[in-house]
Amino acid sequence: MAKALIKVSPESLKLEIVEIGELPIYNQDSDDKPPGCIYAIRESLKKYDGVLVCYARINRSVPAVLKERY
């Protein structure tokens, strides 16, 4: 879906895919010291004016790596 949106979007709209494959499953015990990949993704998102999240539904829900964290 994300790749299709990039193809059909107007040139004035810049869309990029930010990979989240390295995100670990949420663990409340690591809230005080989250893994470094979380900081990298947060930093990469700061340059954007907005975020569109596209993901595959798993069991009619949000994937576990996106729950609770964002």
mmCIF file as gemmi writes it, N, C-alpha and C atoms, coordinates in Angstrom:
data_model
loop_
_atom_site.group_PDB
_atom_site.id
_atom_site.type_symbol
_atom_site.label_atom_id
_atom_site.label_alt_id
_atom_site.label_comp_id
_atom_site.label_asym_id
_atom_site.label_entity_id
_atom_site.label_seq_id
_atom_site.pdbx_PDB_ins_code
_atom_site.Cartn_x
_atom_site.Cartn_y
_atom_site.Cartn_z
_atom_site.occupancy
_atom_site.B_iso_or_equiv
_atom_site.pdbx_formal_charge
_atom_site.auth_seq_id
_atom_site.auth_asym_id
_atom_site.pdbx_PDB_model_num
ATOM 1 N N . MET Axp A 1 ? 0.829 -1.182 0 1 0 ? 1 A 1
ATOM 2 C CA . MET Axp A 1 ? 0 0 0 1 0 ? 1 A 1
ATOM 3 C C . MET Axp A 1 ? 0.879 1.253 0 1 0 ? 1 A 1
ATOM 4 N N . ALA Axp A 2 ? 1.902 1.256 0.84 1 0 ? 2 A 1
ATOM 5 C CA . ALA Axp A 2 ? 2.768 2.432 0.925 1 0 ? 2 A 1
ATOM 6 C C . ALA Axp A 2 ? 3.464 2.699 -0.405 1 0 ? 2 A 1
ATOM 7 N N . LYS Axp A 3 ? 3.955 1.65 -1.045 1 0 ? 3 A 1
ATOM 8 C CA . LYS Axp A 3 ? 4.633 1.819 -2.339 1 0 ? 3 A 1
ATOM 9 C C . LYS Axp A 3 ? 3.673 2.329 -3.403 1 0 ? 3 A 1
ATOM 10 N N . ALA Axp A 4 ? 2.434 1.881 -3.365 1 0 ? 4 A 1
ATOM 11 C CA . ALA Axp A 4 ? 1.43 2.358 -4.319 1 0 ? 4 A 1
ATOM 12 C C . ALA Axp A 4 ? 1.118 3.833 -4.074 1 0 ? 4 A 1
ATOM 13 N N . LEU Axp A 5 ? 1.033 4.239 -2.816 1 0 ? 5 A 1
ATOM 14 C CA . LEU Axp A 5 ? 0.788 5.649 -2.501 1 0 ? 5 A 1
ATOM 15 C C . LEU Axp A 5 ? 1.923 6.533 -2.996 1 0 ? 5 A 1
ATOM 16 N N . ILE Axp A 6 ? 3.146 6.064 -2.874 1 0 ? 6 A 1
ATOM 17 C CA . ILE Axp A 6 ? 4.293 6.833 -3.348 1 0 ? 6 A 1
ATOM 18 C C . ILE Axp A 6 ? 4.202 7.03 -4.863 1 0 ? 6 A 1
ATOM 19 N N . LYS Axp A 7 ? 3.799 6.002 -5.587 1 0 ? 7 A 1
ATOM 20 C CA . LYS Axp A 7 ? 3.702 6.085 -7.044 1 0 ? 7 A 1
ATOM 21 C C . LYS Axp A 7 ? 2.632 7.051 -7.52 1 0 ? 7 A 1
ATOM 22 N N . VAL Axp A 8 ? 1.507 7.121 -6.813 1 0 ? 8 A 1
ATOM 23 C CA . VAL Axp A 8 ? 0.39 7.951 -7.281 1 0 ? 8 A 1
ATOM 24 C C . VAL Axp A 8 ? 0.333 9.328 -6.636 1 0 ? 8 A 1
ATOM 25 N N . SER Axp A 9 ? 1.218 9.617 -5.7 1 0 ? 9 A 1
ATOM 26 C CA . SER Axp A 9 ? 1.172 10.922 -5.027 1 0 ? 9 A 1
ATOM 27 C C . SER Axp A 9 ? 1.723 12.014 -5.942 1 0 ? 9 A 1
ATOM 28 N N . PRO Axp A 10 ? 1.237 13.239 -5.777 1 0 ? 10 A 1
ATOM 29 C CA . PRO Axp A 10 ? 1.761 14.343 -6.585 1 0 ? 10 A 1
ATOM 30 C C . PRO Axp A 10 ? 3.223 14.622 -6.23 1 0 ? 10 A 1
ATOM 31 N N . GLU Axp A 11 ? 3.946 15.219 -7.169 1 0 ? 11 A 1
ATOM 32 C CA . GLU Axp A 11 ? 5.369 15.498 -6.95 1 0 ? 11 A 1
ATOM 33 C C . GLU Axp A 11 ? 5.601 16.429 -5.762 1 0 ? 11 A 1
ATOM 34 N N . SER Axp A 12 ? 4.618 17.263 -5.451 1 0 ? 12 A 1
ATOM 35 C CA . SER Axp A 12 ? 4.764 18.202 -4.332 1 0 ? 12 A 1
ATOM 36 C C . SER Axp A 12 ? 4.722 17.506 -2.974 1 0 ? 12 A 1
ATOM 37 N N . LEU Axp A 13 ? 4.282 16.261 -2.957 1 0 ? 13 A 1
ATOM 38 C CA . LEU Axp A 13 ? 4.19 15.485 -1.719 1 0 ? 13 A 1
ATOM 39 C C . LEU Axp A 13 ? 5.318 14.465 -1.697 1 0 ? 13 A 1
ATOM 40 N N . LYS Axp A 14 ? 6.223 14.608 -0.766 1 0 ? 14 A 1
ATOM 41 C CA . LYS Axp A 14 ? 7.359 13.692 -0.682 1 0 ? 14 A 1
ATOM 42 C C . LYS Axp A 14 ? 7.03 12.601 0.345 1 0 ? 14 A 1
ATOM 43 N N . LEU Axp A 15 ? 6.995 11.356 -0.11 1 0 ? 15 A 1
ATOM 44 C CA . LEU Axp A 15 ? 6.717 10.229 0.766 1 0 ? 15 A 1
ATOM 45 C C . LEU Axp A 15 ? 7.935 9.325 0.818 1 0 ? 15 A 1
ATOM 46 N N . GLU Axp A 16 ? 8.253 8.842 1.999 1 0 ? 16 A 1
ATOM 47 C CA . GLU Axp A 16 ? 9.362 7.915 2.191 1 0 ? 16 A 1
ATOM 48 C C . GLU Axp A 16 ? 8.911 6.781 3.096 1 0 ? 16 A 1
ATOM 49 N N . ILE Axp A 17 ? 9.531 5.632 2.931 1 0 ? 17 A 1
ATOM 50 C CA . ILE Axp A 17 ? 9.247 4.495 3.796 1 0 ? 17 A 1
ATOM 51 C C . ILE Axp A 17 ? 10.316 4.446 4.884 1 0 ? 17 A 1
ATOM 52 N N . VAL Axp A 18 ? 9.881 4.449 6.132 1 0 ? 18 A 1
ATOM 53 C CA . VAL Axp A 18 ? 10.779 4.307 7.274 1 0 ? 18 A 1
ATOM 54 C C . VAL Axp A 18 ? 10.614 2.882 7.779 1 0 ? 18 A 1
ATOM 55 N N . GLU Axp A 19 ? 11.672 2.11 7.694 1 0 ? 19 A 1
ATOM 56 C CA . GLU Axp A 19 ? 11.613 0.702 8.086 1 0 ? 19 A 1
ATOM 57 C C . GLU Axp A 19 ? 11.527 0.558 9.608 1 0 ? 19 A 1
ATOM 58 N N . ILE Axp A 20 ? 10.662 -0.336 10.05 1 0 ? 20 A 1
ATOM 59 C CA . ILE Axp A 20 ? 10.517 -0.584 11.492 1 0 ? 20 A 1
ATOM 60 C C . ILE Axp A 20 ? 10.838 -2.035 11.833 1 0 ? 20 A 1
ATOM 61 N N . GLY Axp A 21 ? 11.497 -2.728 10.913 1 0 ? 21 A 1
ATOM 62 C CA . GLY Axp A 21 ? 11.775 -4.142 11.099 1 0 ? 21 A 1
ATOM 63 C C . GLY Axp A 21 ? 12.648 -4.475 12.294 1 0 ? 21 A 1
ATOM 64 N N . GLU Axp A 22 ? 13.452 -3.512 12.74 1 0 ? 22 A 1
ATOM 65 C CA . GLU Axp A 22 ? 14.34 -3.78 13.876 1 0 ? 22 A 1
ATOM 66 C C . GLU Axp A 22 ? 13.705 -3.473 15.223 1 0 ? 22 A 1
ATOM 67 N N . LEU Axp A 23 ? 12.498 -2.935 15.214 1 0 ? 23 A 1
ATOM 68 C CA . LEU Axp A 23 ? 11.85 -2.612 16.485 1 0 ? 23 A 1
ATOM 69 C C . LEU Axp A 23 ? 11.529 -3.875 17.261 1 0 ? 23 A 1
ATOM 70 N N . PRO Axp A 24 ? 11.902 -3.916 18.538 1 0 ? 24 A 1
ATOM 71 C CA . PRO Axp A 24 ? 11.544 -5.077 19.35 1 0 ? 24 A 1
ATOM 72 C C . PRO Axp A 24 ? 10.091 -4.979 19.815 1 0 ? 24 A 1
ATOM 73 N N . ILE Axp A 25 ? 9.538 -6.087 20.241 1 0 ? 25 A 1
ATOM 74 C CA . ILE Axp A 25 ? 8.193 -6.075 20.825 1 0 ? 25 A 1
ATOM 75 C C . ILE Axp A 25 ? 8.252 -5.234 22.099 1 0 ? 25 A 1
ATOM 76 N N . TYR Axp A 26 ? 7.209 -4.456 22.34 1 0 ? 26 A 1
ATOM 77 C CA . TYR Axp A 26 ? 7.188 -3.562 23.493 1 0 ? 26 A 1
ATOM 78 C C . TYR Axp A 26 ? 7.383 -4.325 24.801 1 0 ? 26 A 1
ATOM 79 N N . ASN Axp A 27 ? 8.245 -3.78 25.631 1 0 ? 27 A 1
ATOM 80 C CA . ASN Axp A 27 ? 8.509 -4.347 26.949 1 0 ? 27 A 1
ATOM 81 C C . ASN Axp A 27 ? 8.548 -3.184 27.939 1 0 ? 27 A 1
ATOM 82 N N . GLN Axp A 28 ? 7.565 -3.098 28.811 1 0 ? 28 A 1
ATOM 83 C CA . GLN Axp A 28 ? 7.467 -1.991 29.752 1 0 ? 28 A 1
ATOM 84 C C . GLN Axp A 28 ? 8.706 -1.885 30.634 1 0 ? 28 A 1
ATOM 85 N N . ASP Axp A 29 ? 9.367 -2.995 30.885 1 0 ? 29 A 1
ATOM 86 C CA . ASP Axp A 29 ? 10.566 -2.981 31.72 1 0 ? 29 A 1
ATOM 87 C C . ASP Axp A 29 ? 11.7 -2.19 31.078 1 0 ? 29 A 1
ATOM 88 N N . SER Axp A 30 ? 11.668 -2.007 29.768 1 0 ? 30 A 1
ATOM 89 C CA . SER Axp A 30 ? 12.738 -1.268 29.1 1 0 ? 30 A 1
ATOM 90 C C . SER Axp A 30 ? 12.379 0.185 28.843 1 0 ? 30 A 1
ATOM 91 N N . ASP Axp A 31 ? 11.294 0.682 29.454 1 0 ? 31 A 1
ATOM 92 C CA . ASP Axp A 31 ? 10.897 2.08 29.255 1 0 ? 31 A 1
ATOM 93 C C . ASP Axp A 31 ? 11.985 3.057 29.692 1 0 ? 31 A 1
ATOM 94 N N . ASP Axp A 32 ? 12.724 2.727 30.735 1 0 ? 32 A 1
ATOM 95 C CA . ASP Axp A 32 ? 13.761 3.632 31.223 1 0 ? 32 A 1
ATOM 96 C C . ASP Axp A 32 ? 14.968 3.694 30.292 1 0 ? 32 A 1
ATOM 97 N N . LYS Axp A 33 ? 15.216 2.627 29.575 1 0 ? 33 A 1
ATOM 98 C CA . LYS Axp A 33 ? 16.351 2.573 28.653 1 0 ? 33 A 1
ATOM 99 C C . LYS Axp A 33 ? 15.942 1.821 27.387 1 0 ? 33 A 1
ATOM 100 N N . PRO Axp A 34 ? 15.233 2.519 26.477 1 0 ? 34 A 1
ATOM 101 C CA . PRO Axp A 34 ? 14.787 1.853 25.257 1 0 ? 34 A 1
ATOM 102 C C . PRO Axp A 34 ? 15.96 1.51 24.342 1 0 ? 34 A 1
ATOM 103 N N . PRO Axp A 35 ? 15.794 0.511 23.474 1 0 ? 35 A 1
ATOM 104 C CA . PRO Axp A 35 ? 16.846 0.14 22.525 1 0 ? 35 A 1
ATOM 105 C C . PRO Axp A 35 ? 17.199 1.306 21.6 1 0 ? 35 A 1
ATOM 106 N N . GLY Axp A 36 ? 18.427 1.339 21.135 1 0 ? 36 A 1
ATOM 107 C CA . GLY Axp A 36 ? 18.909 2.427 20.29 1 0 ? 36 A 1
ATOM 108 C C . GLY Axp A 36 ? 18.135 2.611 19.004 1 0 ? 36 A 1
ATOM 109 N N . CYS Axp A 37 ? 17.585 1.54 18.455 1 0 ? 37 A 1
ATOM 110 C CA . CYS Axp A 37 ? 16.856 1.664 17.19 1 0 ? 37 A 1
ATOM 111 C C . CYS Axp A 37 ? 15.621 2.561 17.343 1 0 ? 37 A 1
ATOM 112 N N . ILE Axp A 38 ? 15.072 2.632 18.546 1 0 ? 38 A 1
ATOM 113 C CA . ILE Axp A 38 ? 13.913 3.499 18.775 1 0 ? 38 A 1
ATOM 114 C C . ILE Axp A 38 ? 14.314 4.96 18.636 1 0 ? 38 A 1
ATOM 115 N N . TYR Axp A 39 ? 15.467 5.324 19.178 1 0 ? 39 A 1
ATOM 116 C CA . TYR Axp A 39 ? 15.954 6.694 19.038 1 0 ? 39 A 1
ATOM 117 C C . TYR Axp A 39 ? 16.205 7.038 17.579 1 0 ? 39 A 1
ATOM 118 N N . ALA Axp A 40 ? 16.757 6.099 16.82 1 0 ? 40 A 1
ATOM 119 C CA . ALA Axp A 40 ? 17.049 6.335 15.405 1 0 ? 40 A 1
ATOM 120 C C . ALA Axp A 40 ? 15.757 6.599 14.628 1 0 ? 40 A 1
ATOM 121 N N . ILE Axp A 41 ? 14.724 5.821 14.884 1 0 ? 41 A 1
ATOM 122 C CA . ILE Axp A 41 ? 13.451 6.03 14.189 1 0 ? 41 A 1
ATOM 123 C C . ILE Axp A 41 ? 12.815 7.341 14.613 1 0 ? 41 A 1
ATOM 124 N N . ARG Axp A 42 ? 12.849 7.655 15.896 1 0 ? 42 A 1
ATOM 125 C CA . ARG Axp A 42 ? 12.294 8.934 16.366 1 0 ? 42 A 1
ATOM 126 C C . ARG Axp A 42 ? 12.997 10.106 15.708 1 0 ? 42 A 1
ATOM 127 N N . GLU Axp A 43 ? 14.319 10.041 15.614 1 0 ? 43 A 1
ATOM 128 C CA . GLU Axp A 43 ? 15.086 11.117 14.99 1 0 ? 43 A 1
ATOM 129 C C . GLU Axp A 43 ? 14.748 11.245 13.512 1 0 ? 43 A 1
ATOM 130 N N . SER Axp A 44 ? 14.595 10.124 12.822 1 0 ? 44 A 1
ATOM 131 C CA . SER Axp A 44 ? 14.291 10.18 11.392 1 0 ? 44 A 1
ATOM 132 C C . SER Axp A 44 ? 12.907 10.774 11.138 1 0 ? 44 A 1
ATOM 133 N N . LEU Axp A 45 ? 11.987 10.616 12.082 1 0 ? 45 A 1
ATOM 134 C CA . LEU Axp A 45 ? 10.634 11.146 11.907 1 0 ? 45 A 1
ATOM 135 C C . LEU Axp A 45 ? 10.528 12.633 12.196 1 0 ? 45 A 1
ATOM 136 N N . LYS Axp A 46 ? 11.483 13.208 12.887 1 0 ? 46 A 1
ATOM 137 C CA . LYS Axp A 46 ? 11.418 14.627 13.259 1 0 ? 46 A 1
ATOM 138 C C . LYS Axp A 46 ? 11.45 15.559 12.061 1 0 ? 46 A 1
ATOM 139 N N . LYS Axp A 47 ? 12.017 15.125 10.936 1 0 ? 47 A 1
ATOM 140 C CA . LYS Axp A 47 ? 12.137 16.002 9.773 1 0 ? 47 A 1
ATOM 141 C C . LYS Axp A 47 ? 10.842 16.111 8.968 1 0 ? 47 A 1
ATOM 142 N N . TYR Axp A 48 ? 9.846 15.313 9.294 1 0 ? 48 A 1
ATOM 143 C CA . TYR Axp A 48 ? 8.605 15.289 8.534 1 0 ? 48 A 1
ATOM 144 C C . TYR Axp A 48 ? 7.547 16.19 9.147 1 0 ? 48 A 1
ATOM 145 N N . ASP Axp A 49 ? 6.635 16.659 8.292 1 0 ? 49 A 1
ATOM 146 C CA . ASP Axp A 49 ? 5.492 17.451 8.755 1 0 ? 49 A 1
ATOM 147 C C . ASP Axp A 49 ? 4.347 16.558 9.21 1 0 ? 49 A 1
ATOM 148 N N . GLY Axp A 50 ? 4.337 15.335 8.752 1 0 ? 50 A 1
ATOM 149 C CA . GLY Axp A 50 ? 3.275 14.396 9.115 1 0 ? 50 A 1
ATOM 150 C C . GLY Axp A 50 ? 3.739 12.97 8.914 1 0 ? 50 A 1
ATOM 151 N N . VAL Axp A 51 ? 2.979 12.053 9.458 1 0 ? 51 A 1
ATOM 152 C CA . VAL Axp A 51 ? 3.326 10.641 9.362 1 0 ? 51 A 1
ATOM 153 C C . VAL Axp A 51 ? 2.065 9.869 8.983 1 0 ? 51 A 1
ATOM 154 N N . LEU Axp A 52 ? 2.203 9.014 7.986 1 0 ? 52 A 1
ATOM 155 C CA . LEU Axp A 52 ? 1.134 8.105 7.586 1 0 ? 52 A 1
ATOM 156 C C . LEU Axp A 52 ? 1.644 6.7 7.868 1 0 ? 52 A 1
ATOM 157 N N . VAL Axp A 53 ? 0.936 5.977 8.701 1 0 ? 53 A 1
ATOM 158 C CA . VAL Axp A 53 ? 1.386 4.64 9.088 1 0 ? 53 A 1
ATOM 159 C C . VAL Axp A 53 ? 0.593 3.609 8.286 1 0 ? 53 A 1
ATOM 160 N N . CYS Axp A 54 ? 1.32 2.779 7.539 1 0 ? 54 A 1
ATOM 161 C CA . CYS Axp A 54 ? 0.716 1.676 6.789 1 0 ? 54 A 1
ATOM 162 C C . CYS Axp A 54 ? 1.289 0.384 7.346 1 0 ? 54 A 1
ATOM 163 N N . TYR Axp A 55 ? 0.444 -0.545 7.662 1 0 ? 55 A 1
ATOM 164 C CA . TYR Axp A 55 ? 0.916 -1.809 8.221 1 0 ? 55 A 1
ATOM 165 C C . TYR Axp A 55 ? -0.081 -2.911 7.9 1 0 ? 55 A 1
ATOM 166 N N . ALA Axp A 56 ? 0.409 -4.13 7.943 1 0 ? 56 A 1
ATOM 167 C CA . ALA Axp A 56 ? -0.466 -5.287 7.743 1 0 ? 56 A 1
ATOM 168 C C . ALA Axp A 56 ? -1.191 -5.582 9.053 1 0 ? 56 A 1
ATOM 169 N N . ARG Axp A 57 ? -2.476 -5.789 8.964 1 0 ? 57 A 1
ATOM 170 C CA . ARG Axp A 57 ? -3.228 -6.136 10.175 1 0 ? 57 A 1
ATOM 171 C C . ARG Axp A 57 ? -2.956 -7.578 10.539 1 0 ? 57 A 1
ATOM 172 N N . ILE Axp A 58 ? -2.74 -7.803 11.8 1 0 ? 58 A 1
ATOM 173 C CA . ILE Axp A 58 ? -2.5 -9.151 12.293 1 0 ? 58 A 1
ATOM 174 C C . ILE Axp A 58 ? -3.573 -9.449 13.34 1 0 ? 58 A 1
ATOM 175 N N . ASN Axp A 59 ? -4.366 -10.458 13.087 1 0 ? 59 A 1
ATOM 176 C CA . ASN Axp A 59 ? -5.498 -10.788 13.969 1 0 ? 59 A 1
ATOM 177 C C . ASN Axp A 59 ? -6.415 -9.586 14.176 1 0 ? 59 A 1
ATOM 178 N N . ARG Axp A 60 ? -6.666 -8.862 13.09 1 0 ? 60 A 1
ATOM 179 C CA . ARG Axp A 60 ? -7.546 -7.687 13.086 1 0 ? 60 A 1
ATOM 180 C C . ARG Axp A 60 ? -7.086 -6.608 14.058 1 0 ? 60 A 1
ATOM 181 N N . SER Axp A 61 ? -5.772 -6.448 14.208 1 0 ? 61 A 1
ATOM 182 C CA . SER Axp A 61 ? -5.237 -5.479 15.157 1 0 ? 61 A 1
ATOM 183 C C . SER Axp A 61 ? -3.937 -4.883 14.629 1 0 ? 61 A 1
ATOM 184 N N . VAL Axp A 62 ? -3.387 -3.976 15.397 1 0 ? 62 A 1
ATOM 185 C CA . VAL Axp A 62 ? -2.107 -3.331 15.1 1 0 ? 62 A 1
ATOM 186 C C . VAL Axp A 62 ? -0.987 -4.307 15.428 1 0 ? 62 A 1
ATOM 187 N N . PRO Axp A 63 ? 0.086 -4.338 14.616 1 0 ? 63 A 1
ATOM 188 C CA . PRO Axp A 63 ? 1.218 -5.214 14.956 1 0 ? 63 A 1
ATOM 189 C C . PRO Axp A 63 ? 1.789 -4.894 16.334 1 0 ? 63 A 1
ATOM 190 N N . ALA Axp A 64 ? 2.264 -5.897 17.008 1 0 ? 64 A 1
ATOM 191 C CA . ALA Axp A 64 ? 2.724 -5.746 18.393 1 0 ? 64 A 1
ATOM 192 C C . ALA Axp A 64 ? 3.832 -4.706 18.552 1 0 ? 64 A 1
ATOM 193 N N . VAL Axp A 65 ? 4.713 -4.554 17.56 1 0 ? 65 A 1
ATOM 194 C CA . VAL Axp A 65 ? 5.808 -3.577 17.725 1 0 ? 65 A 1
ATOM 195 C C . VAL Axp A 65 ? 5.298 -2.143 17.706 1 0 ? 65 A 1
ATOM 196 N N . LEU Axp A 66 ? 4.085 -1.902 17.22 1 0 ? 66 A 1
ATOM 197 C CA . LEU Axp A 66 ? 3.532 -0.546 17.218 1 0 ? 66 A 1
ATOM 198 C C . LEU Axp A 66 ? 2.637 -0.262 18.423 1 0 ? 66 A 1
ATOM 199 N N . LYS Axp A 67 ? 2.235 -1.27 19.141 1 0 ? 67 A 1
ATOM 200 C CA . LYS Axp A 67 ? 1.359 -1.076 20.301 1 0 ? 67 A 1
ATOM 201 C C . LYS Axp A 67 ? 2.113 -0.435 21.443 1 0 ? 67 A 1
ATOM 202 N N . GLU Axp A 68 ? 1.435 0.418 22.177 1 0 ? 68 A 1
ATOM 203 C CA . GLU Axp A 68 ? 1.924 1.005 23.429 1 0 ? 68 A 1
ATOM 204 C C . GLU Axp A 68 ? 3.068 1.998 23.255 1 0 ? 68 A 1
ATOM 205 N N . ARG Axp A 69 ? 3.838 1.873 22.221 1 0 ? 69 A 1
ATOM 206 C CA . ARG Axp A 69 ? 5.048 2.68 22.119 1 0 ? 69 A 1
ATOM 207 C C . ARG Axp A 69 ? 4.79 4.01 21.446 1 0 ? 69 A 1
ATOM 208 N N . TYR Axp A 70 ? 3.958 4.028 20.427 1 0 ? 70 A 1
ATOM 209 C CA . TYR Axp A 70 ? 3.794 5.232 19.632 1 0 ? 70 A 1
ATOM 210 C C . TYR Axp A 70 ? 2.387 5.702 19.759 1 0 ? 70 A 1
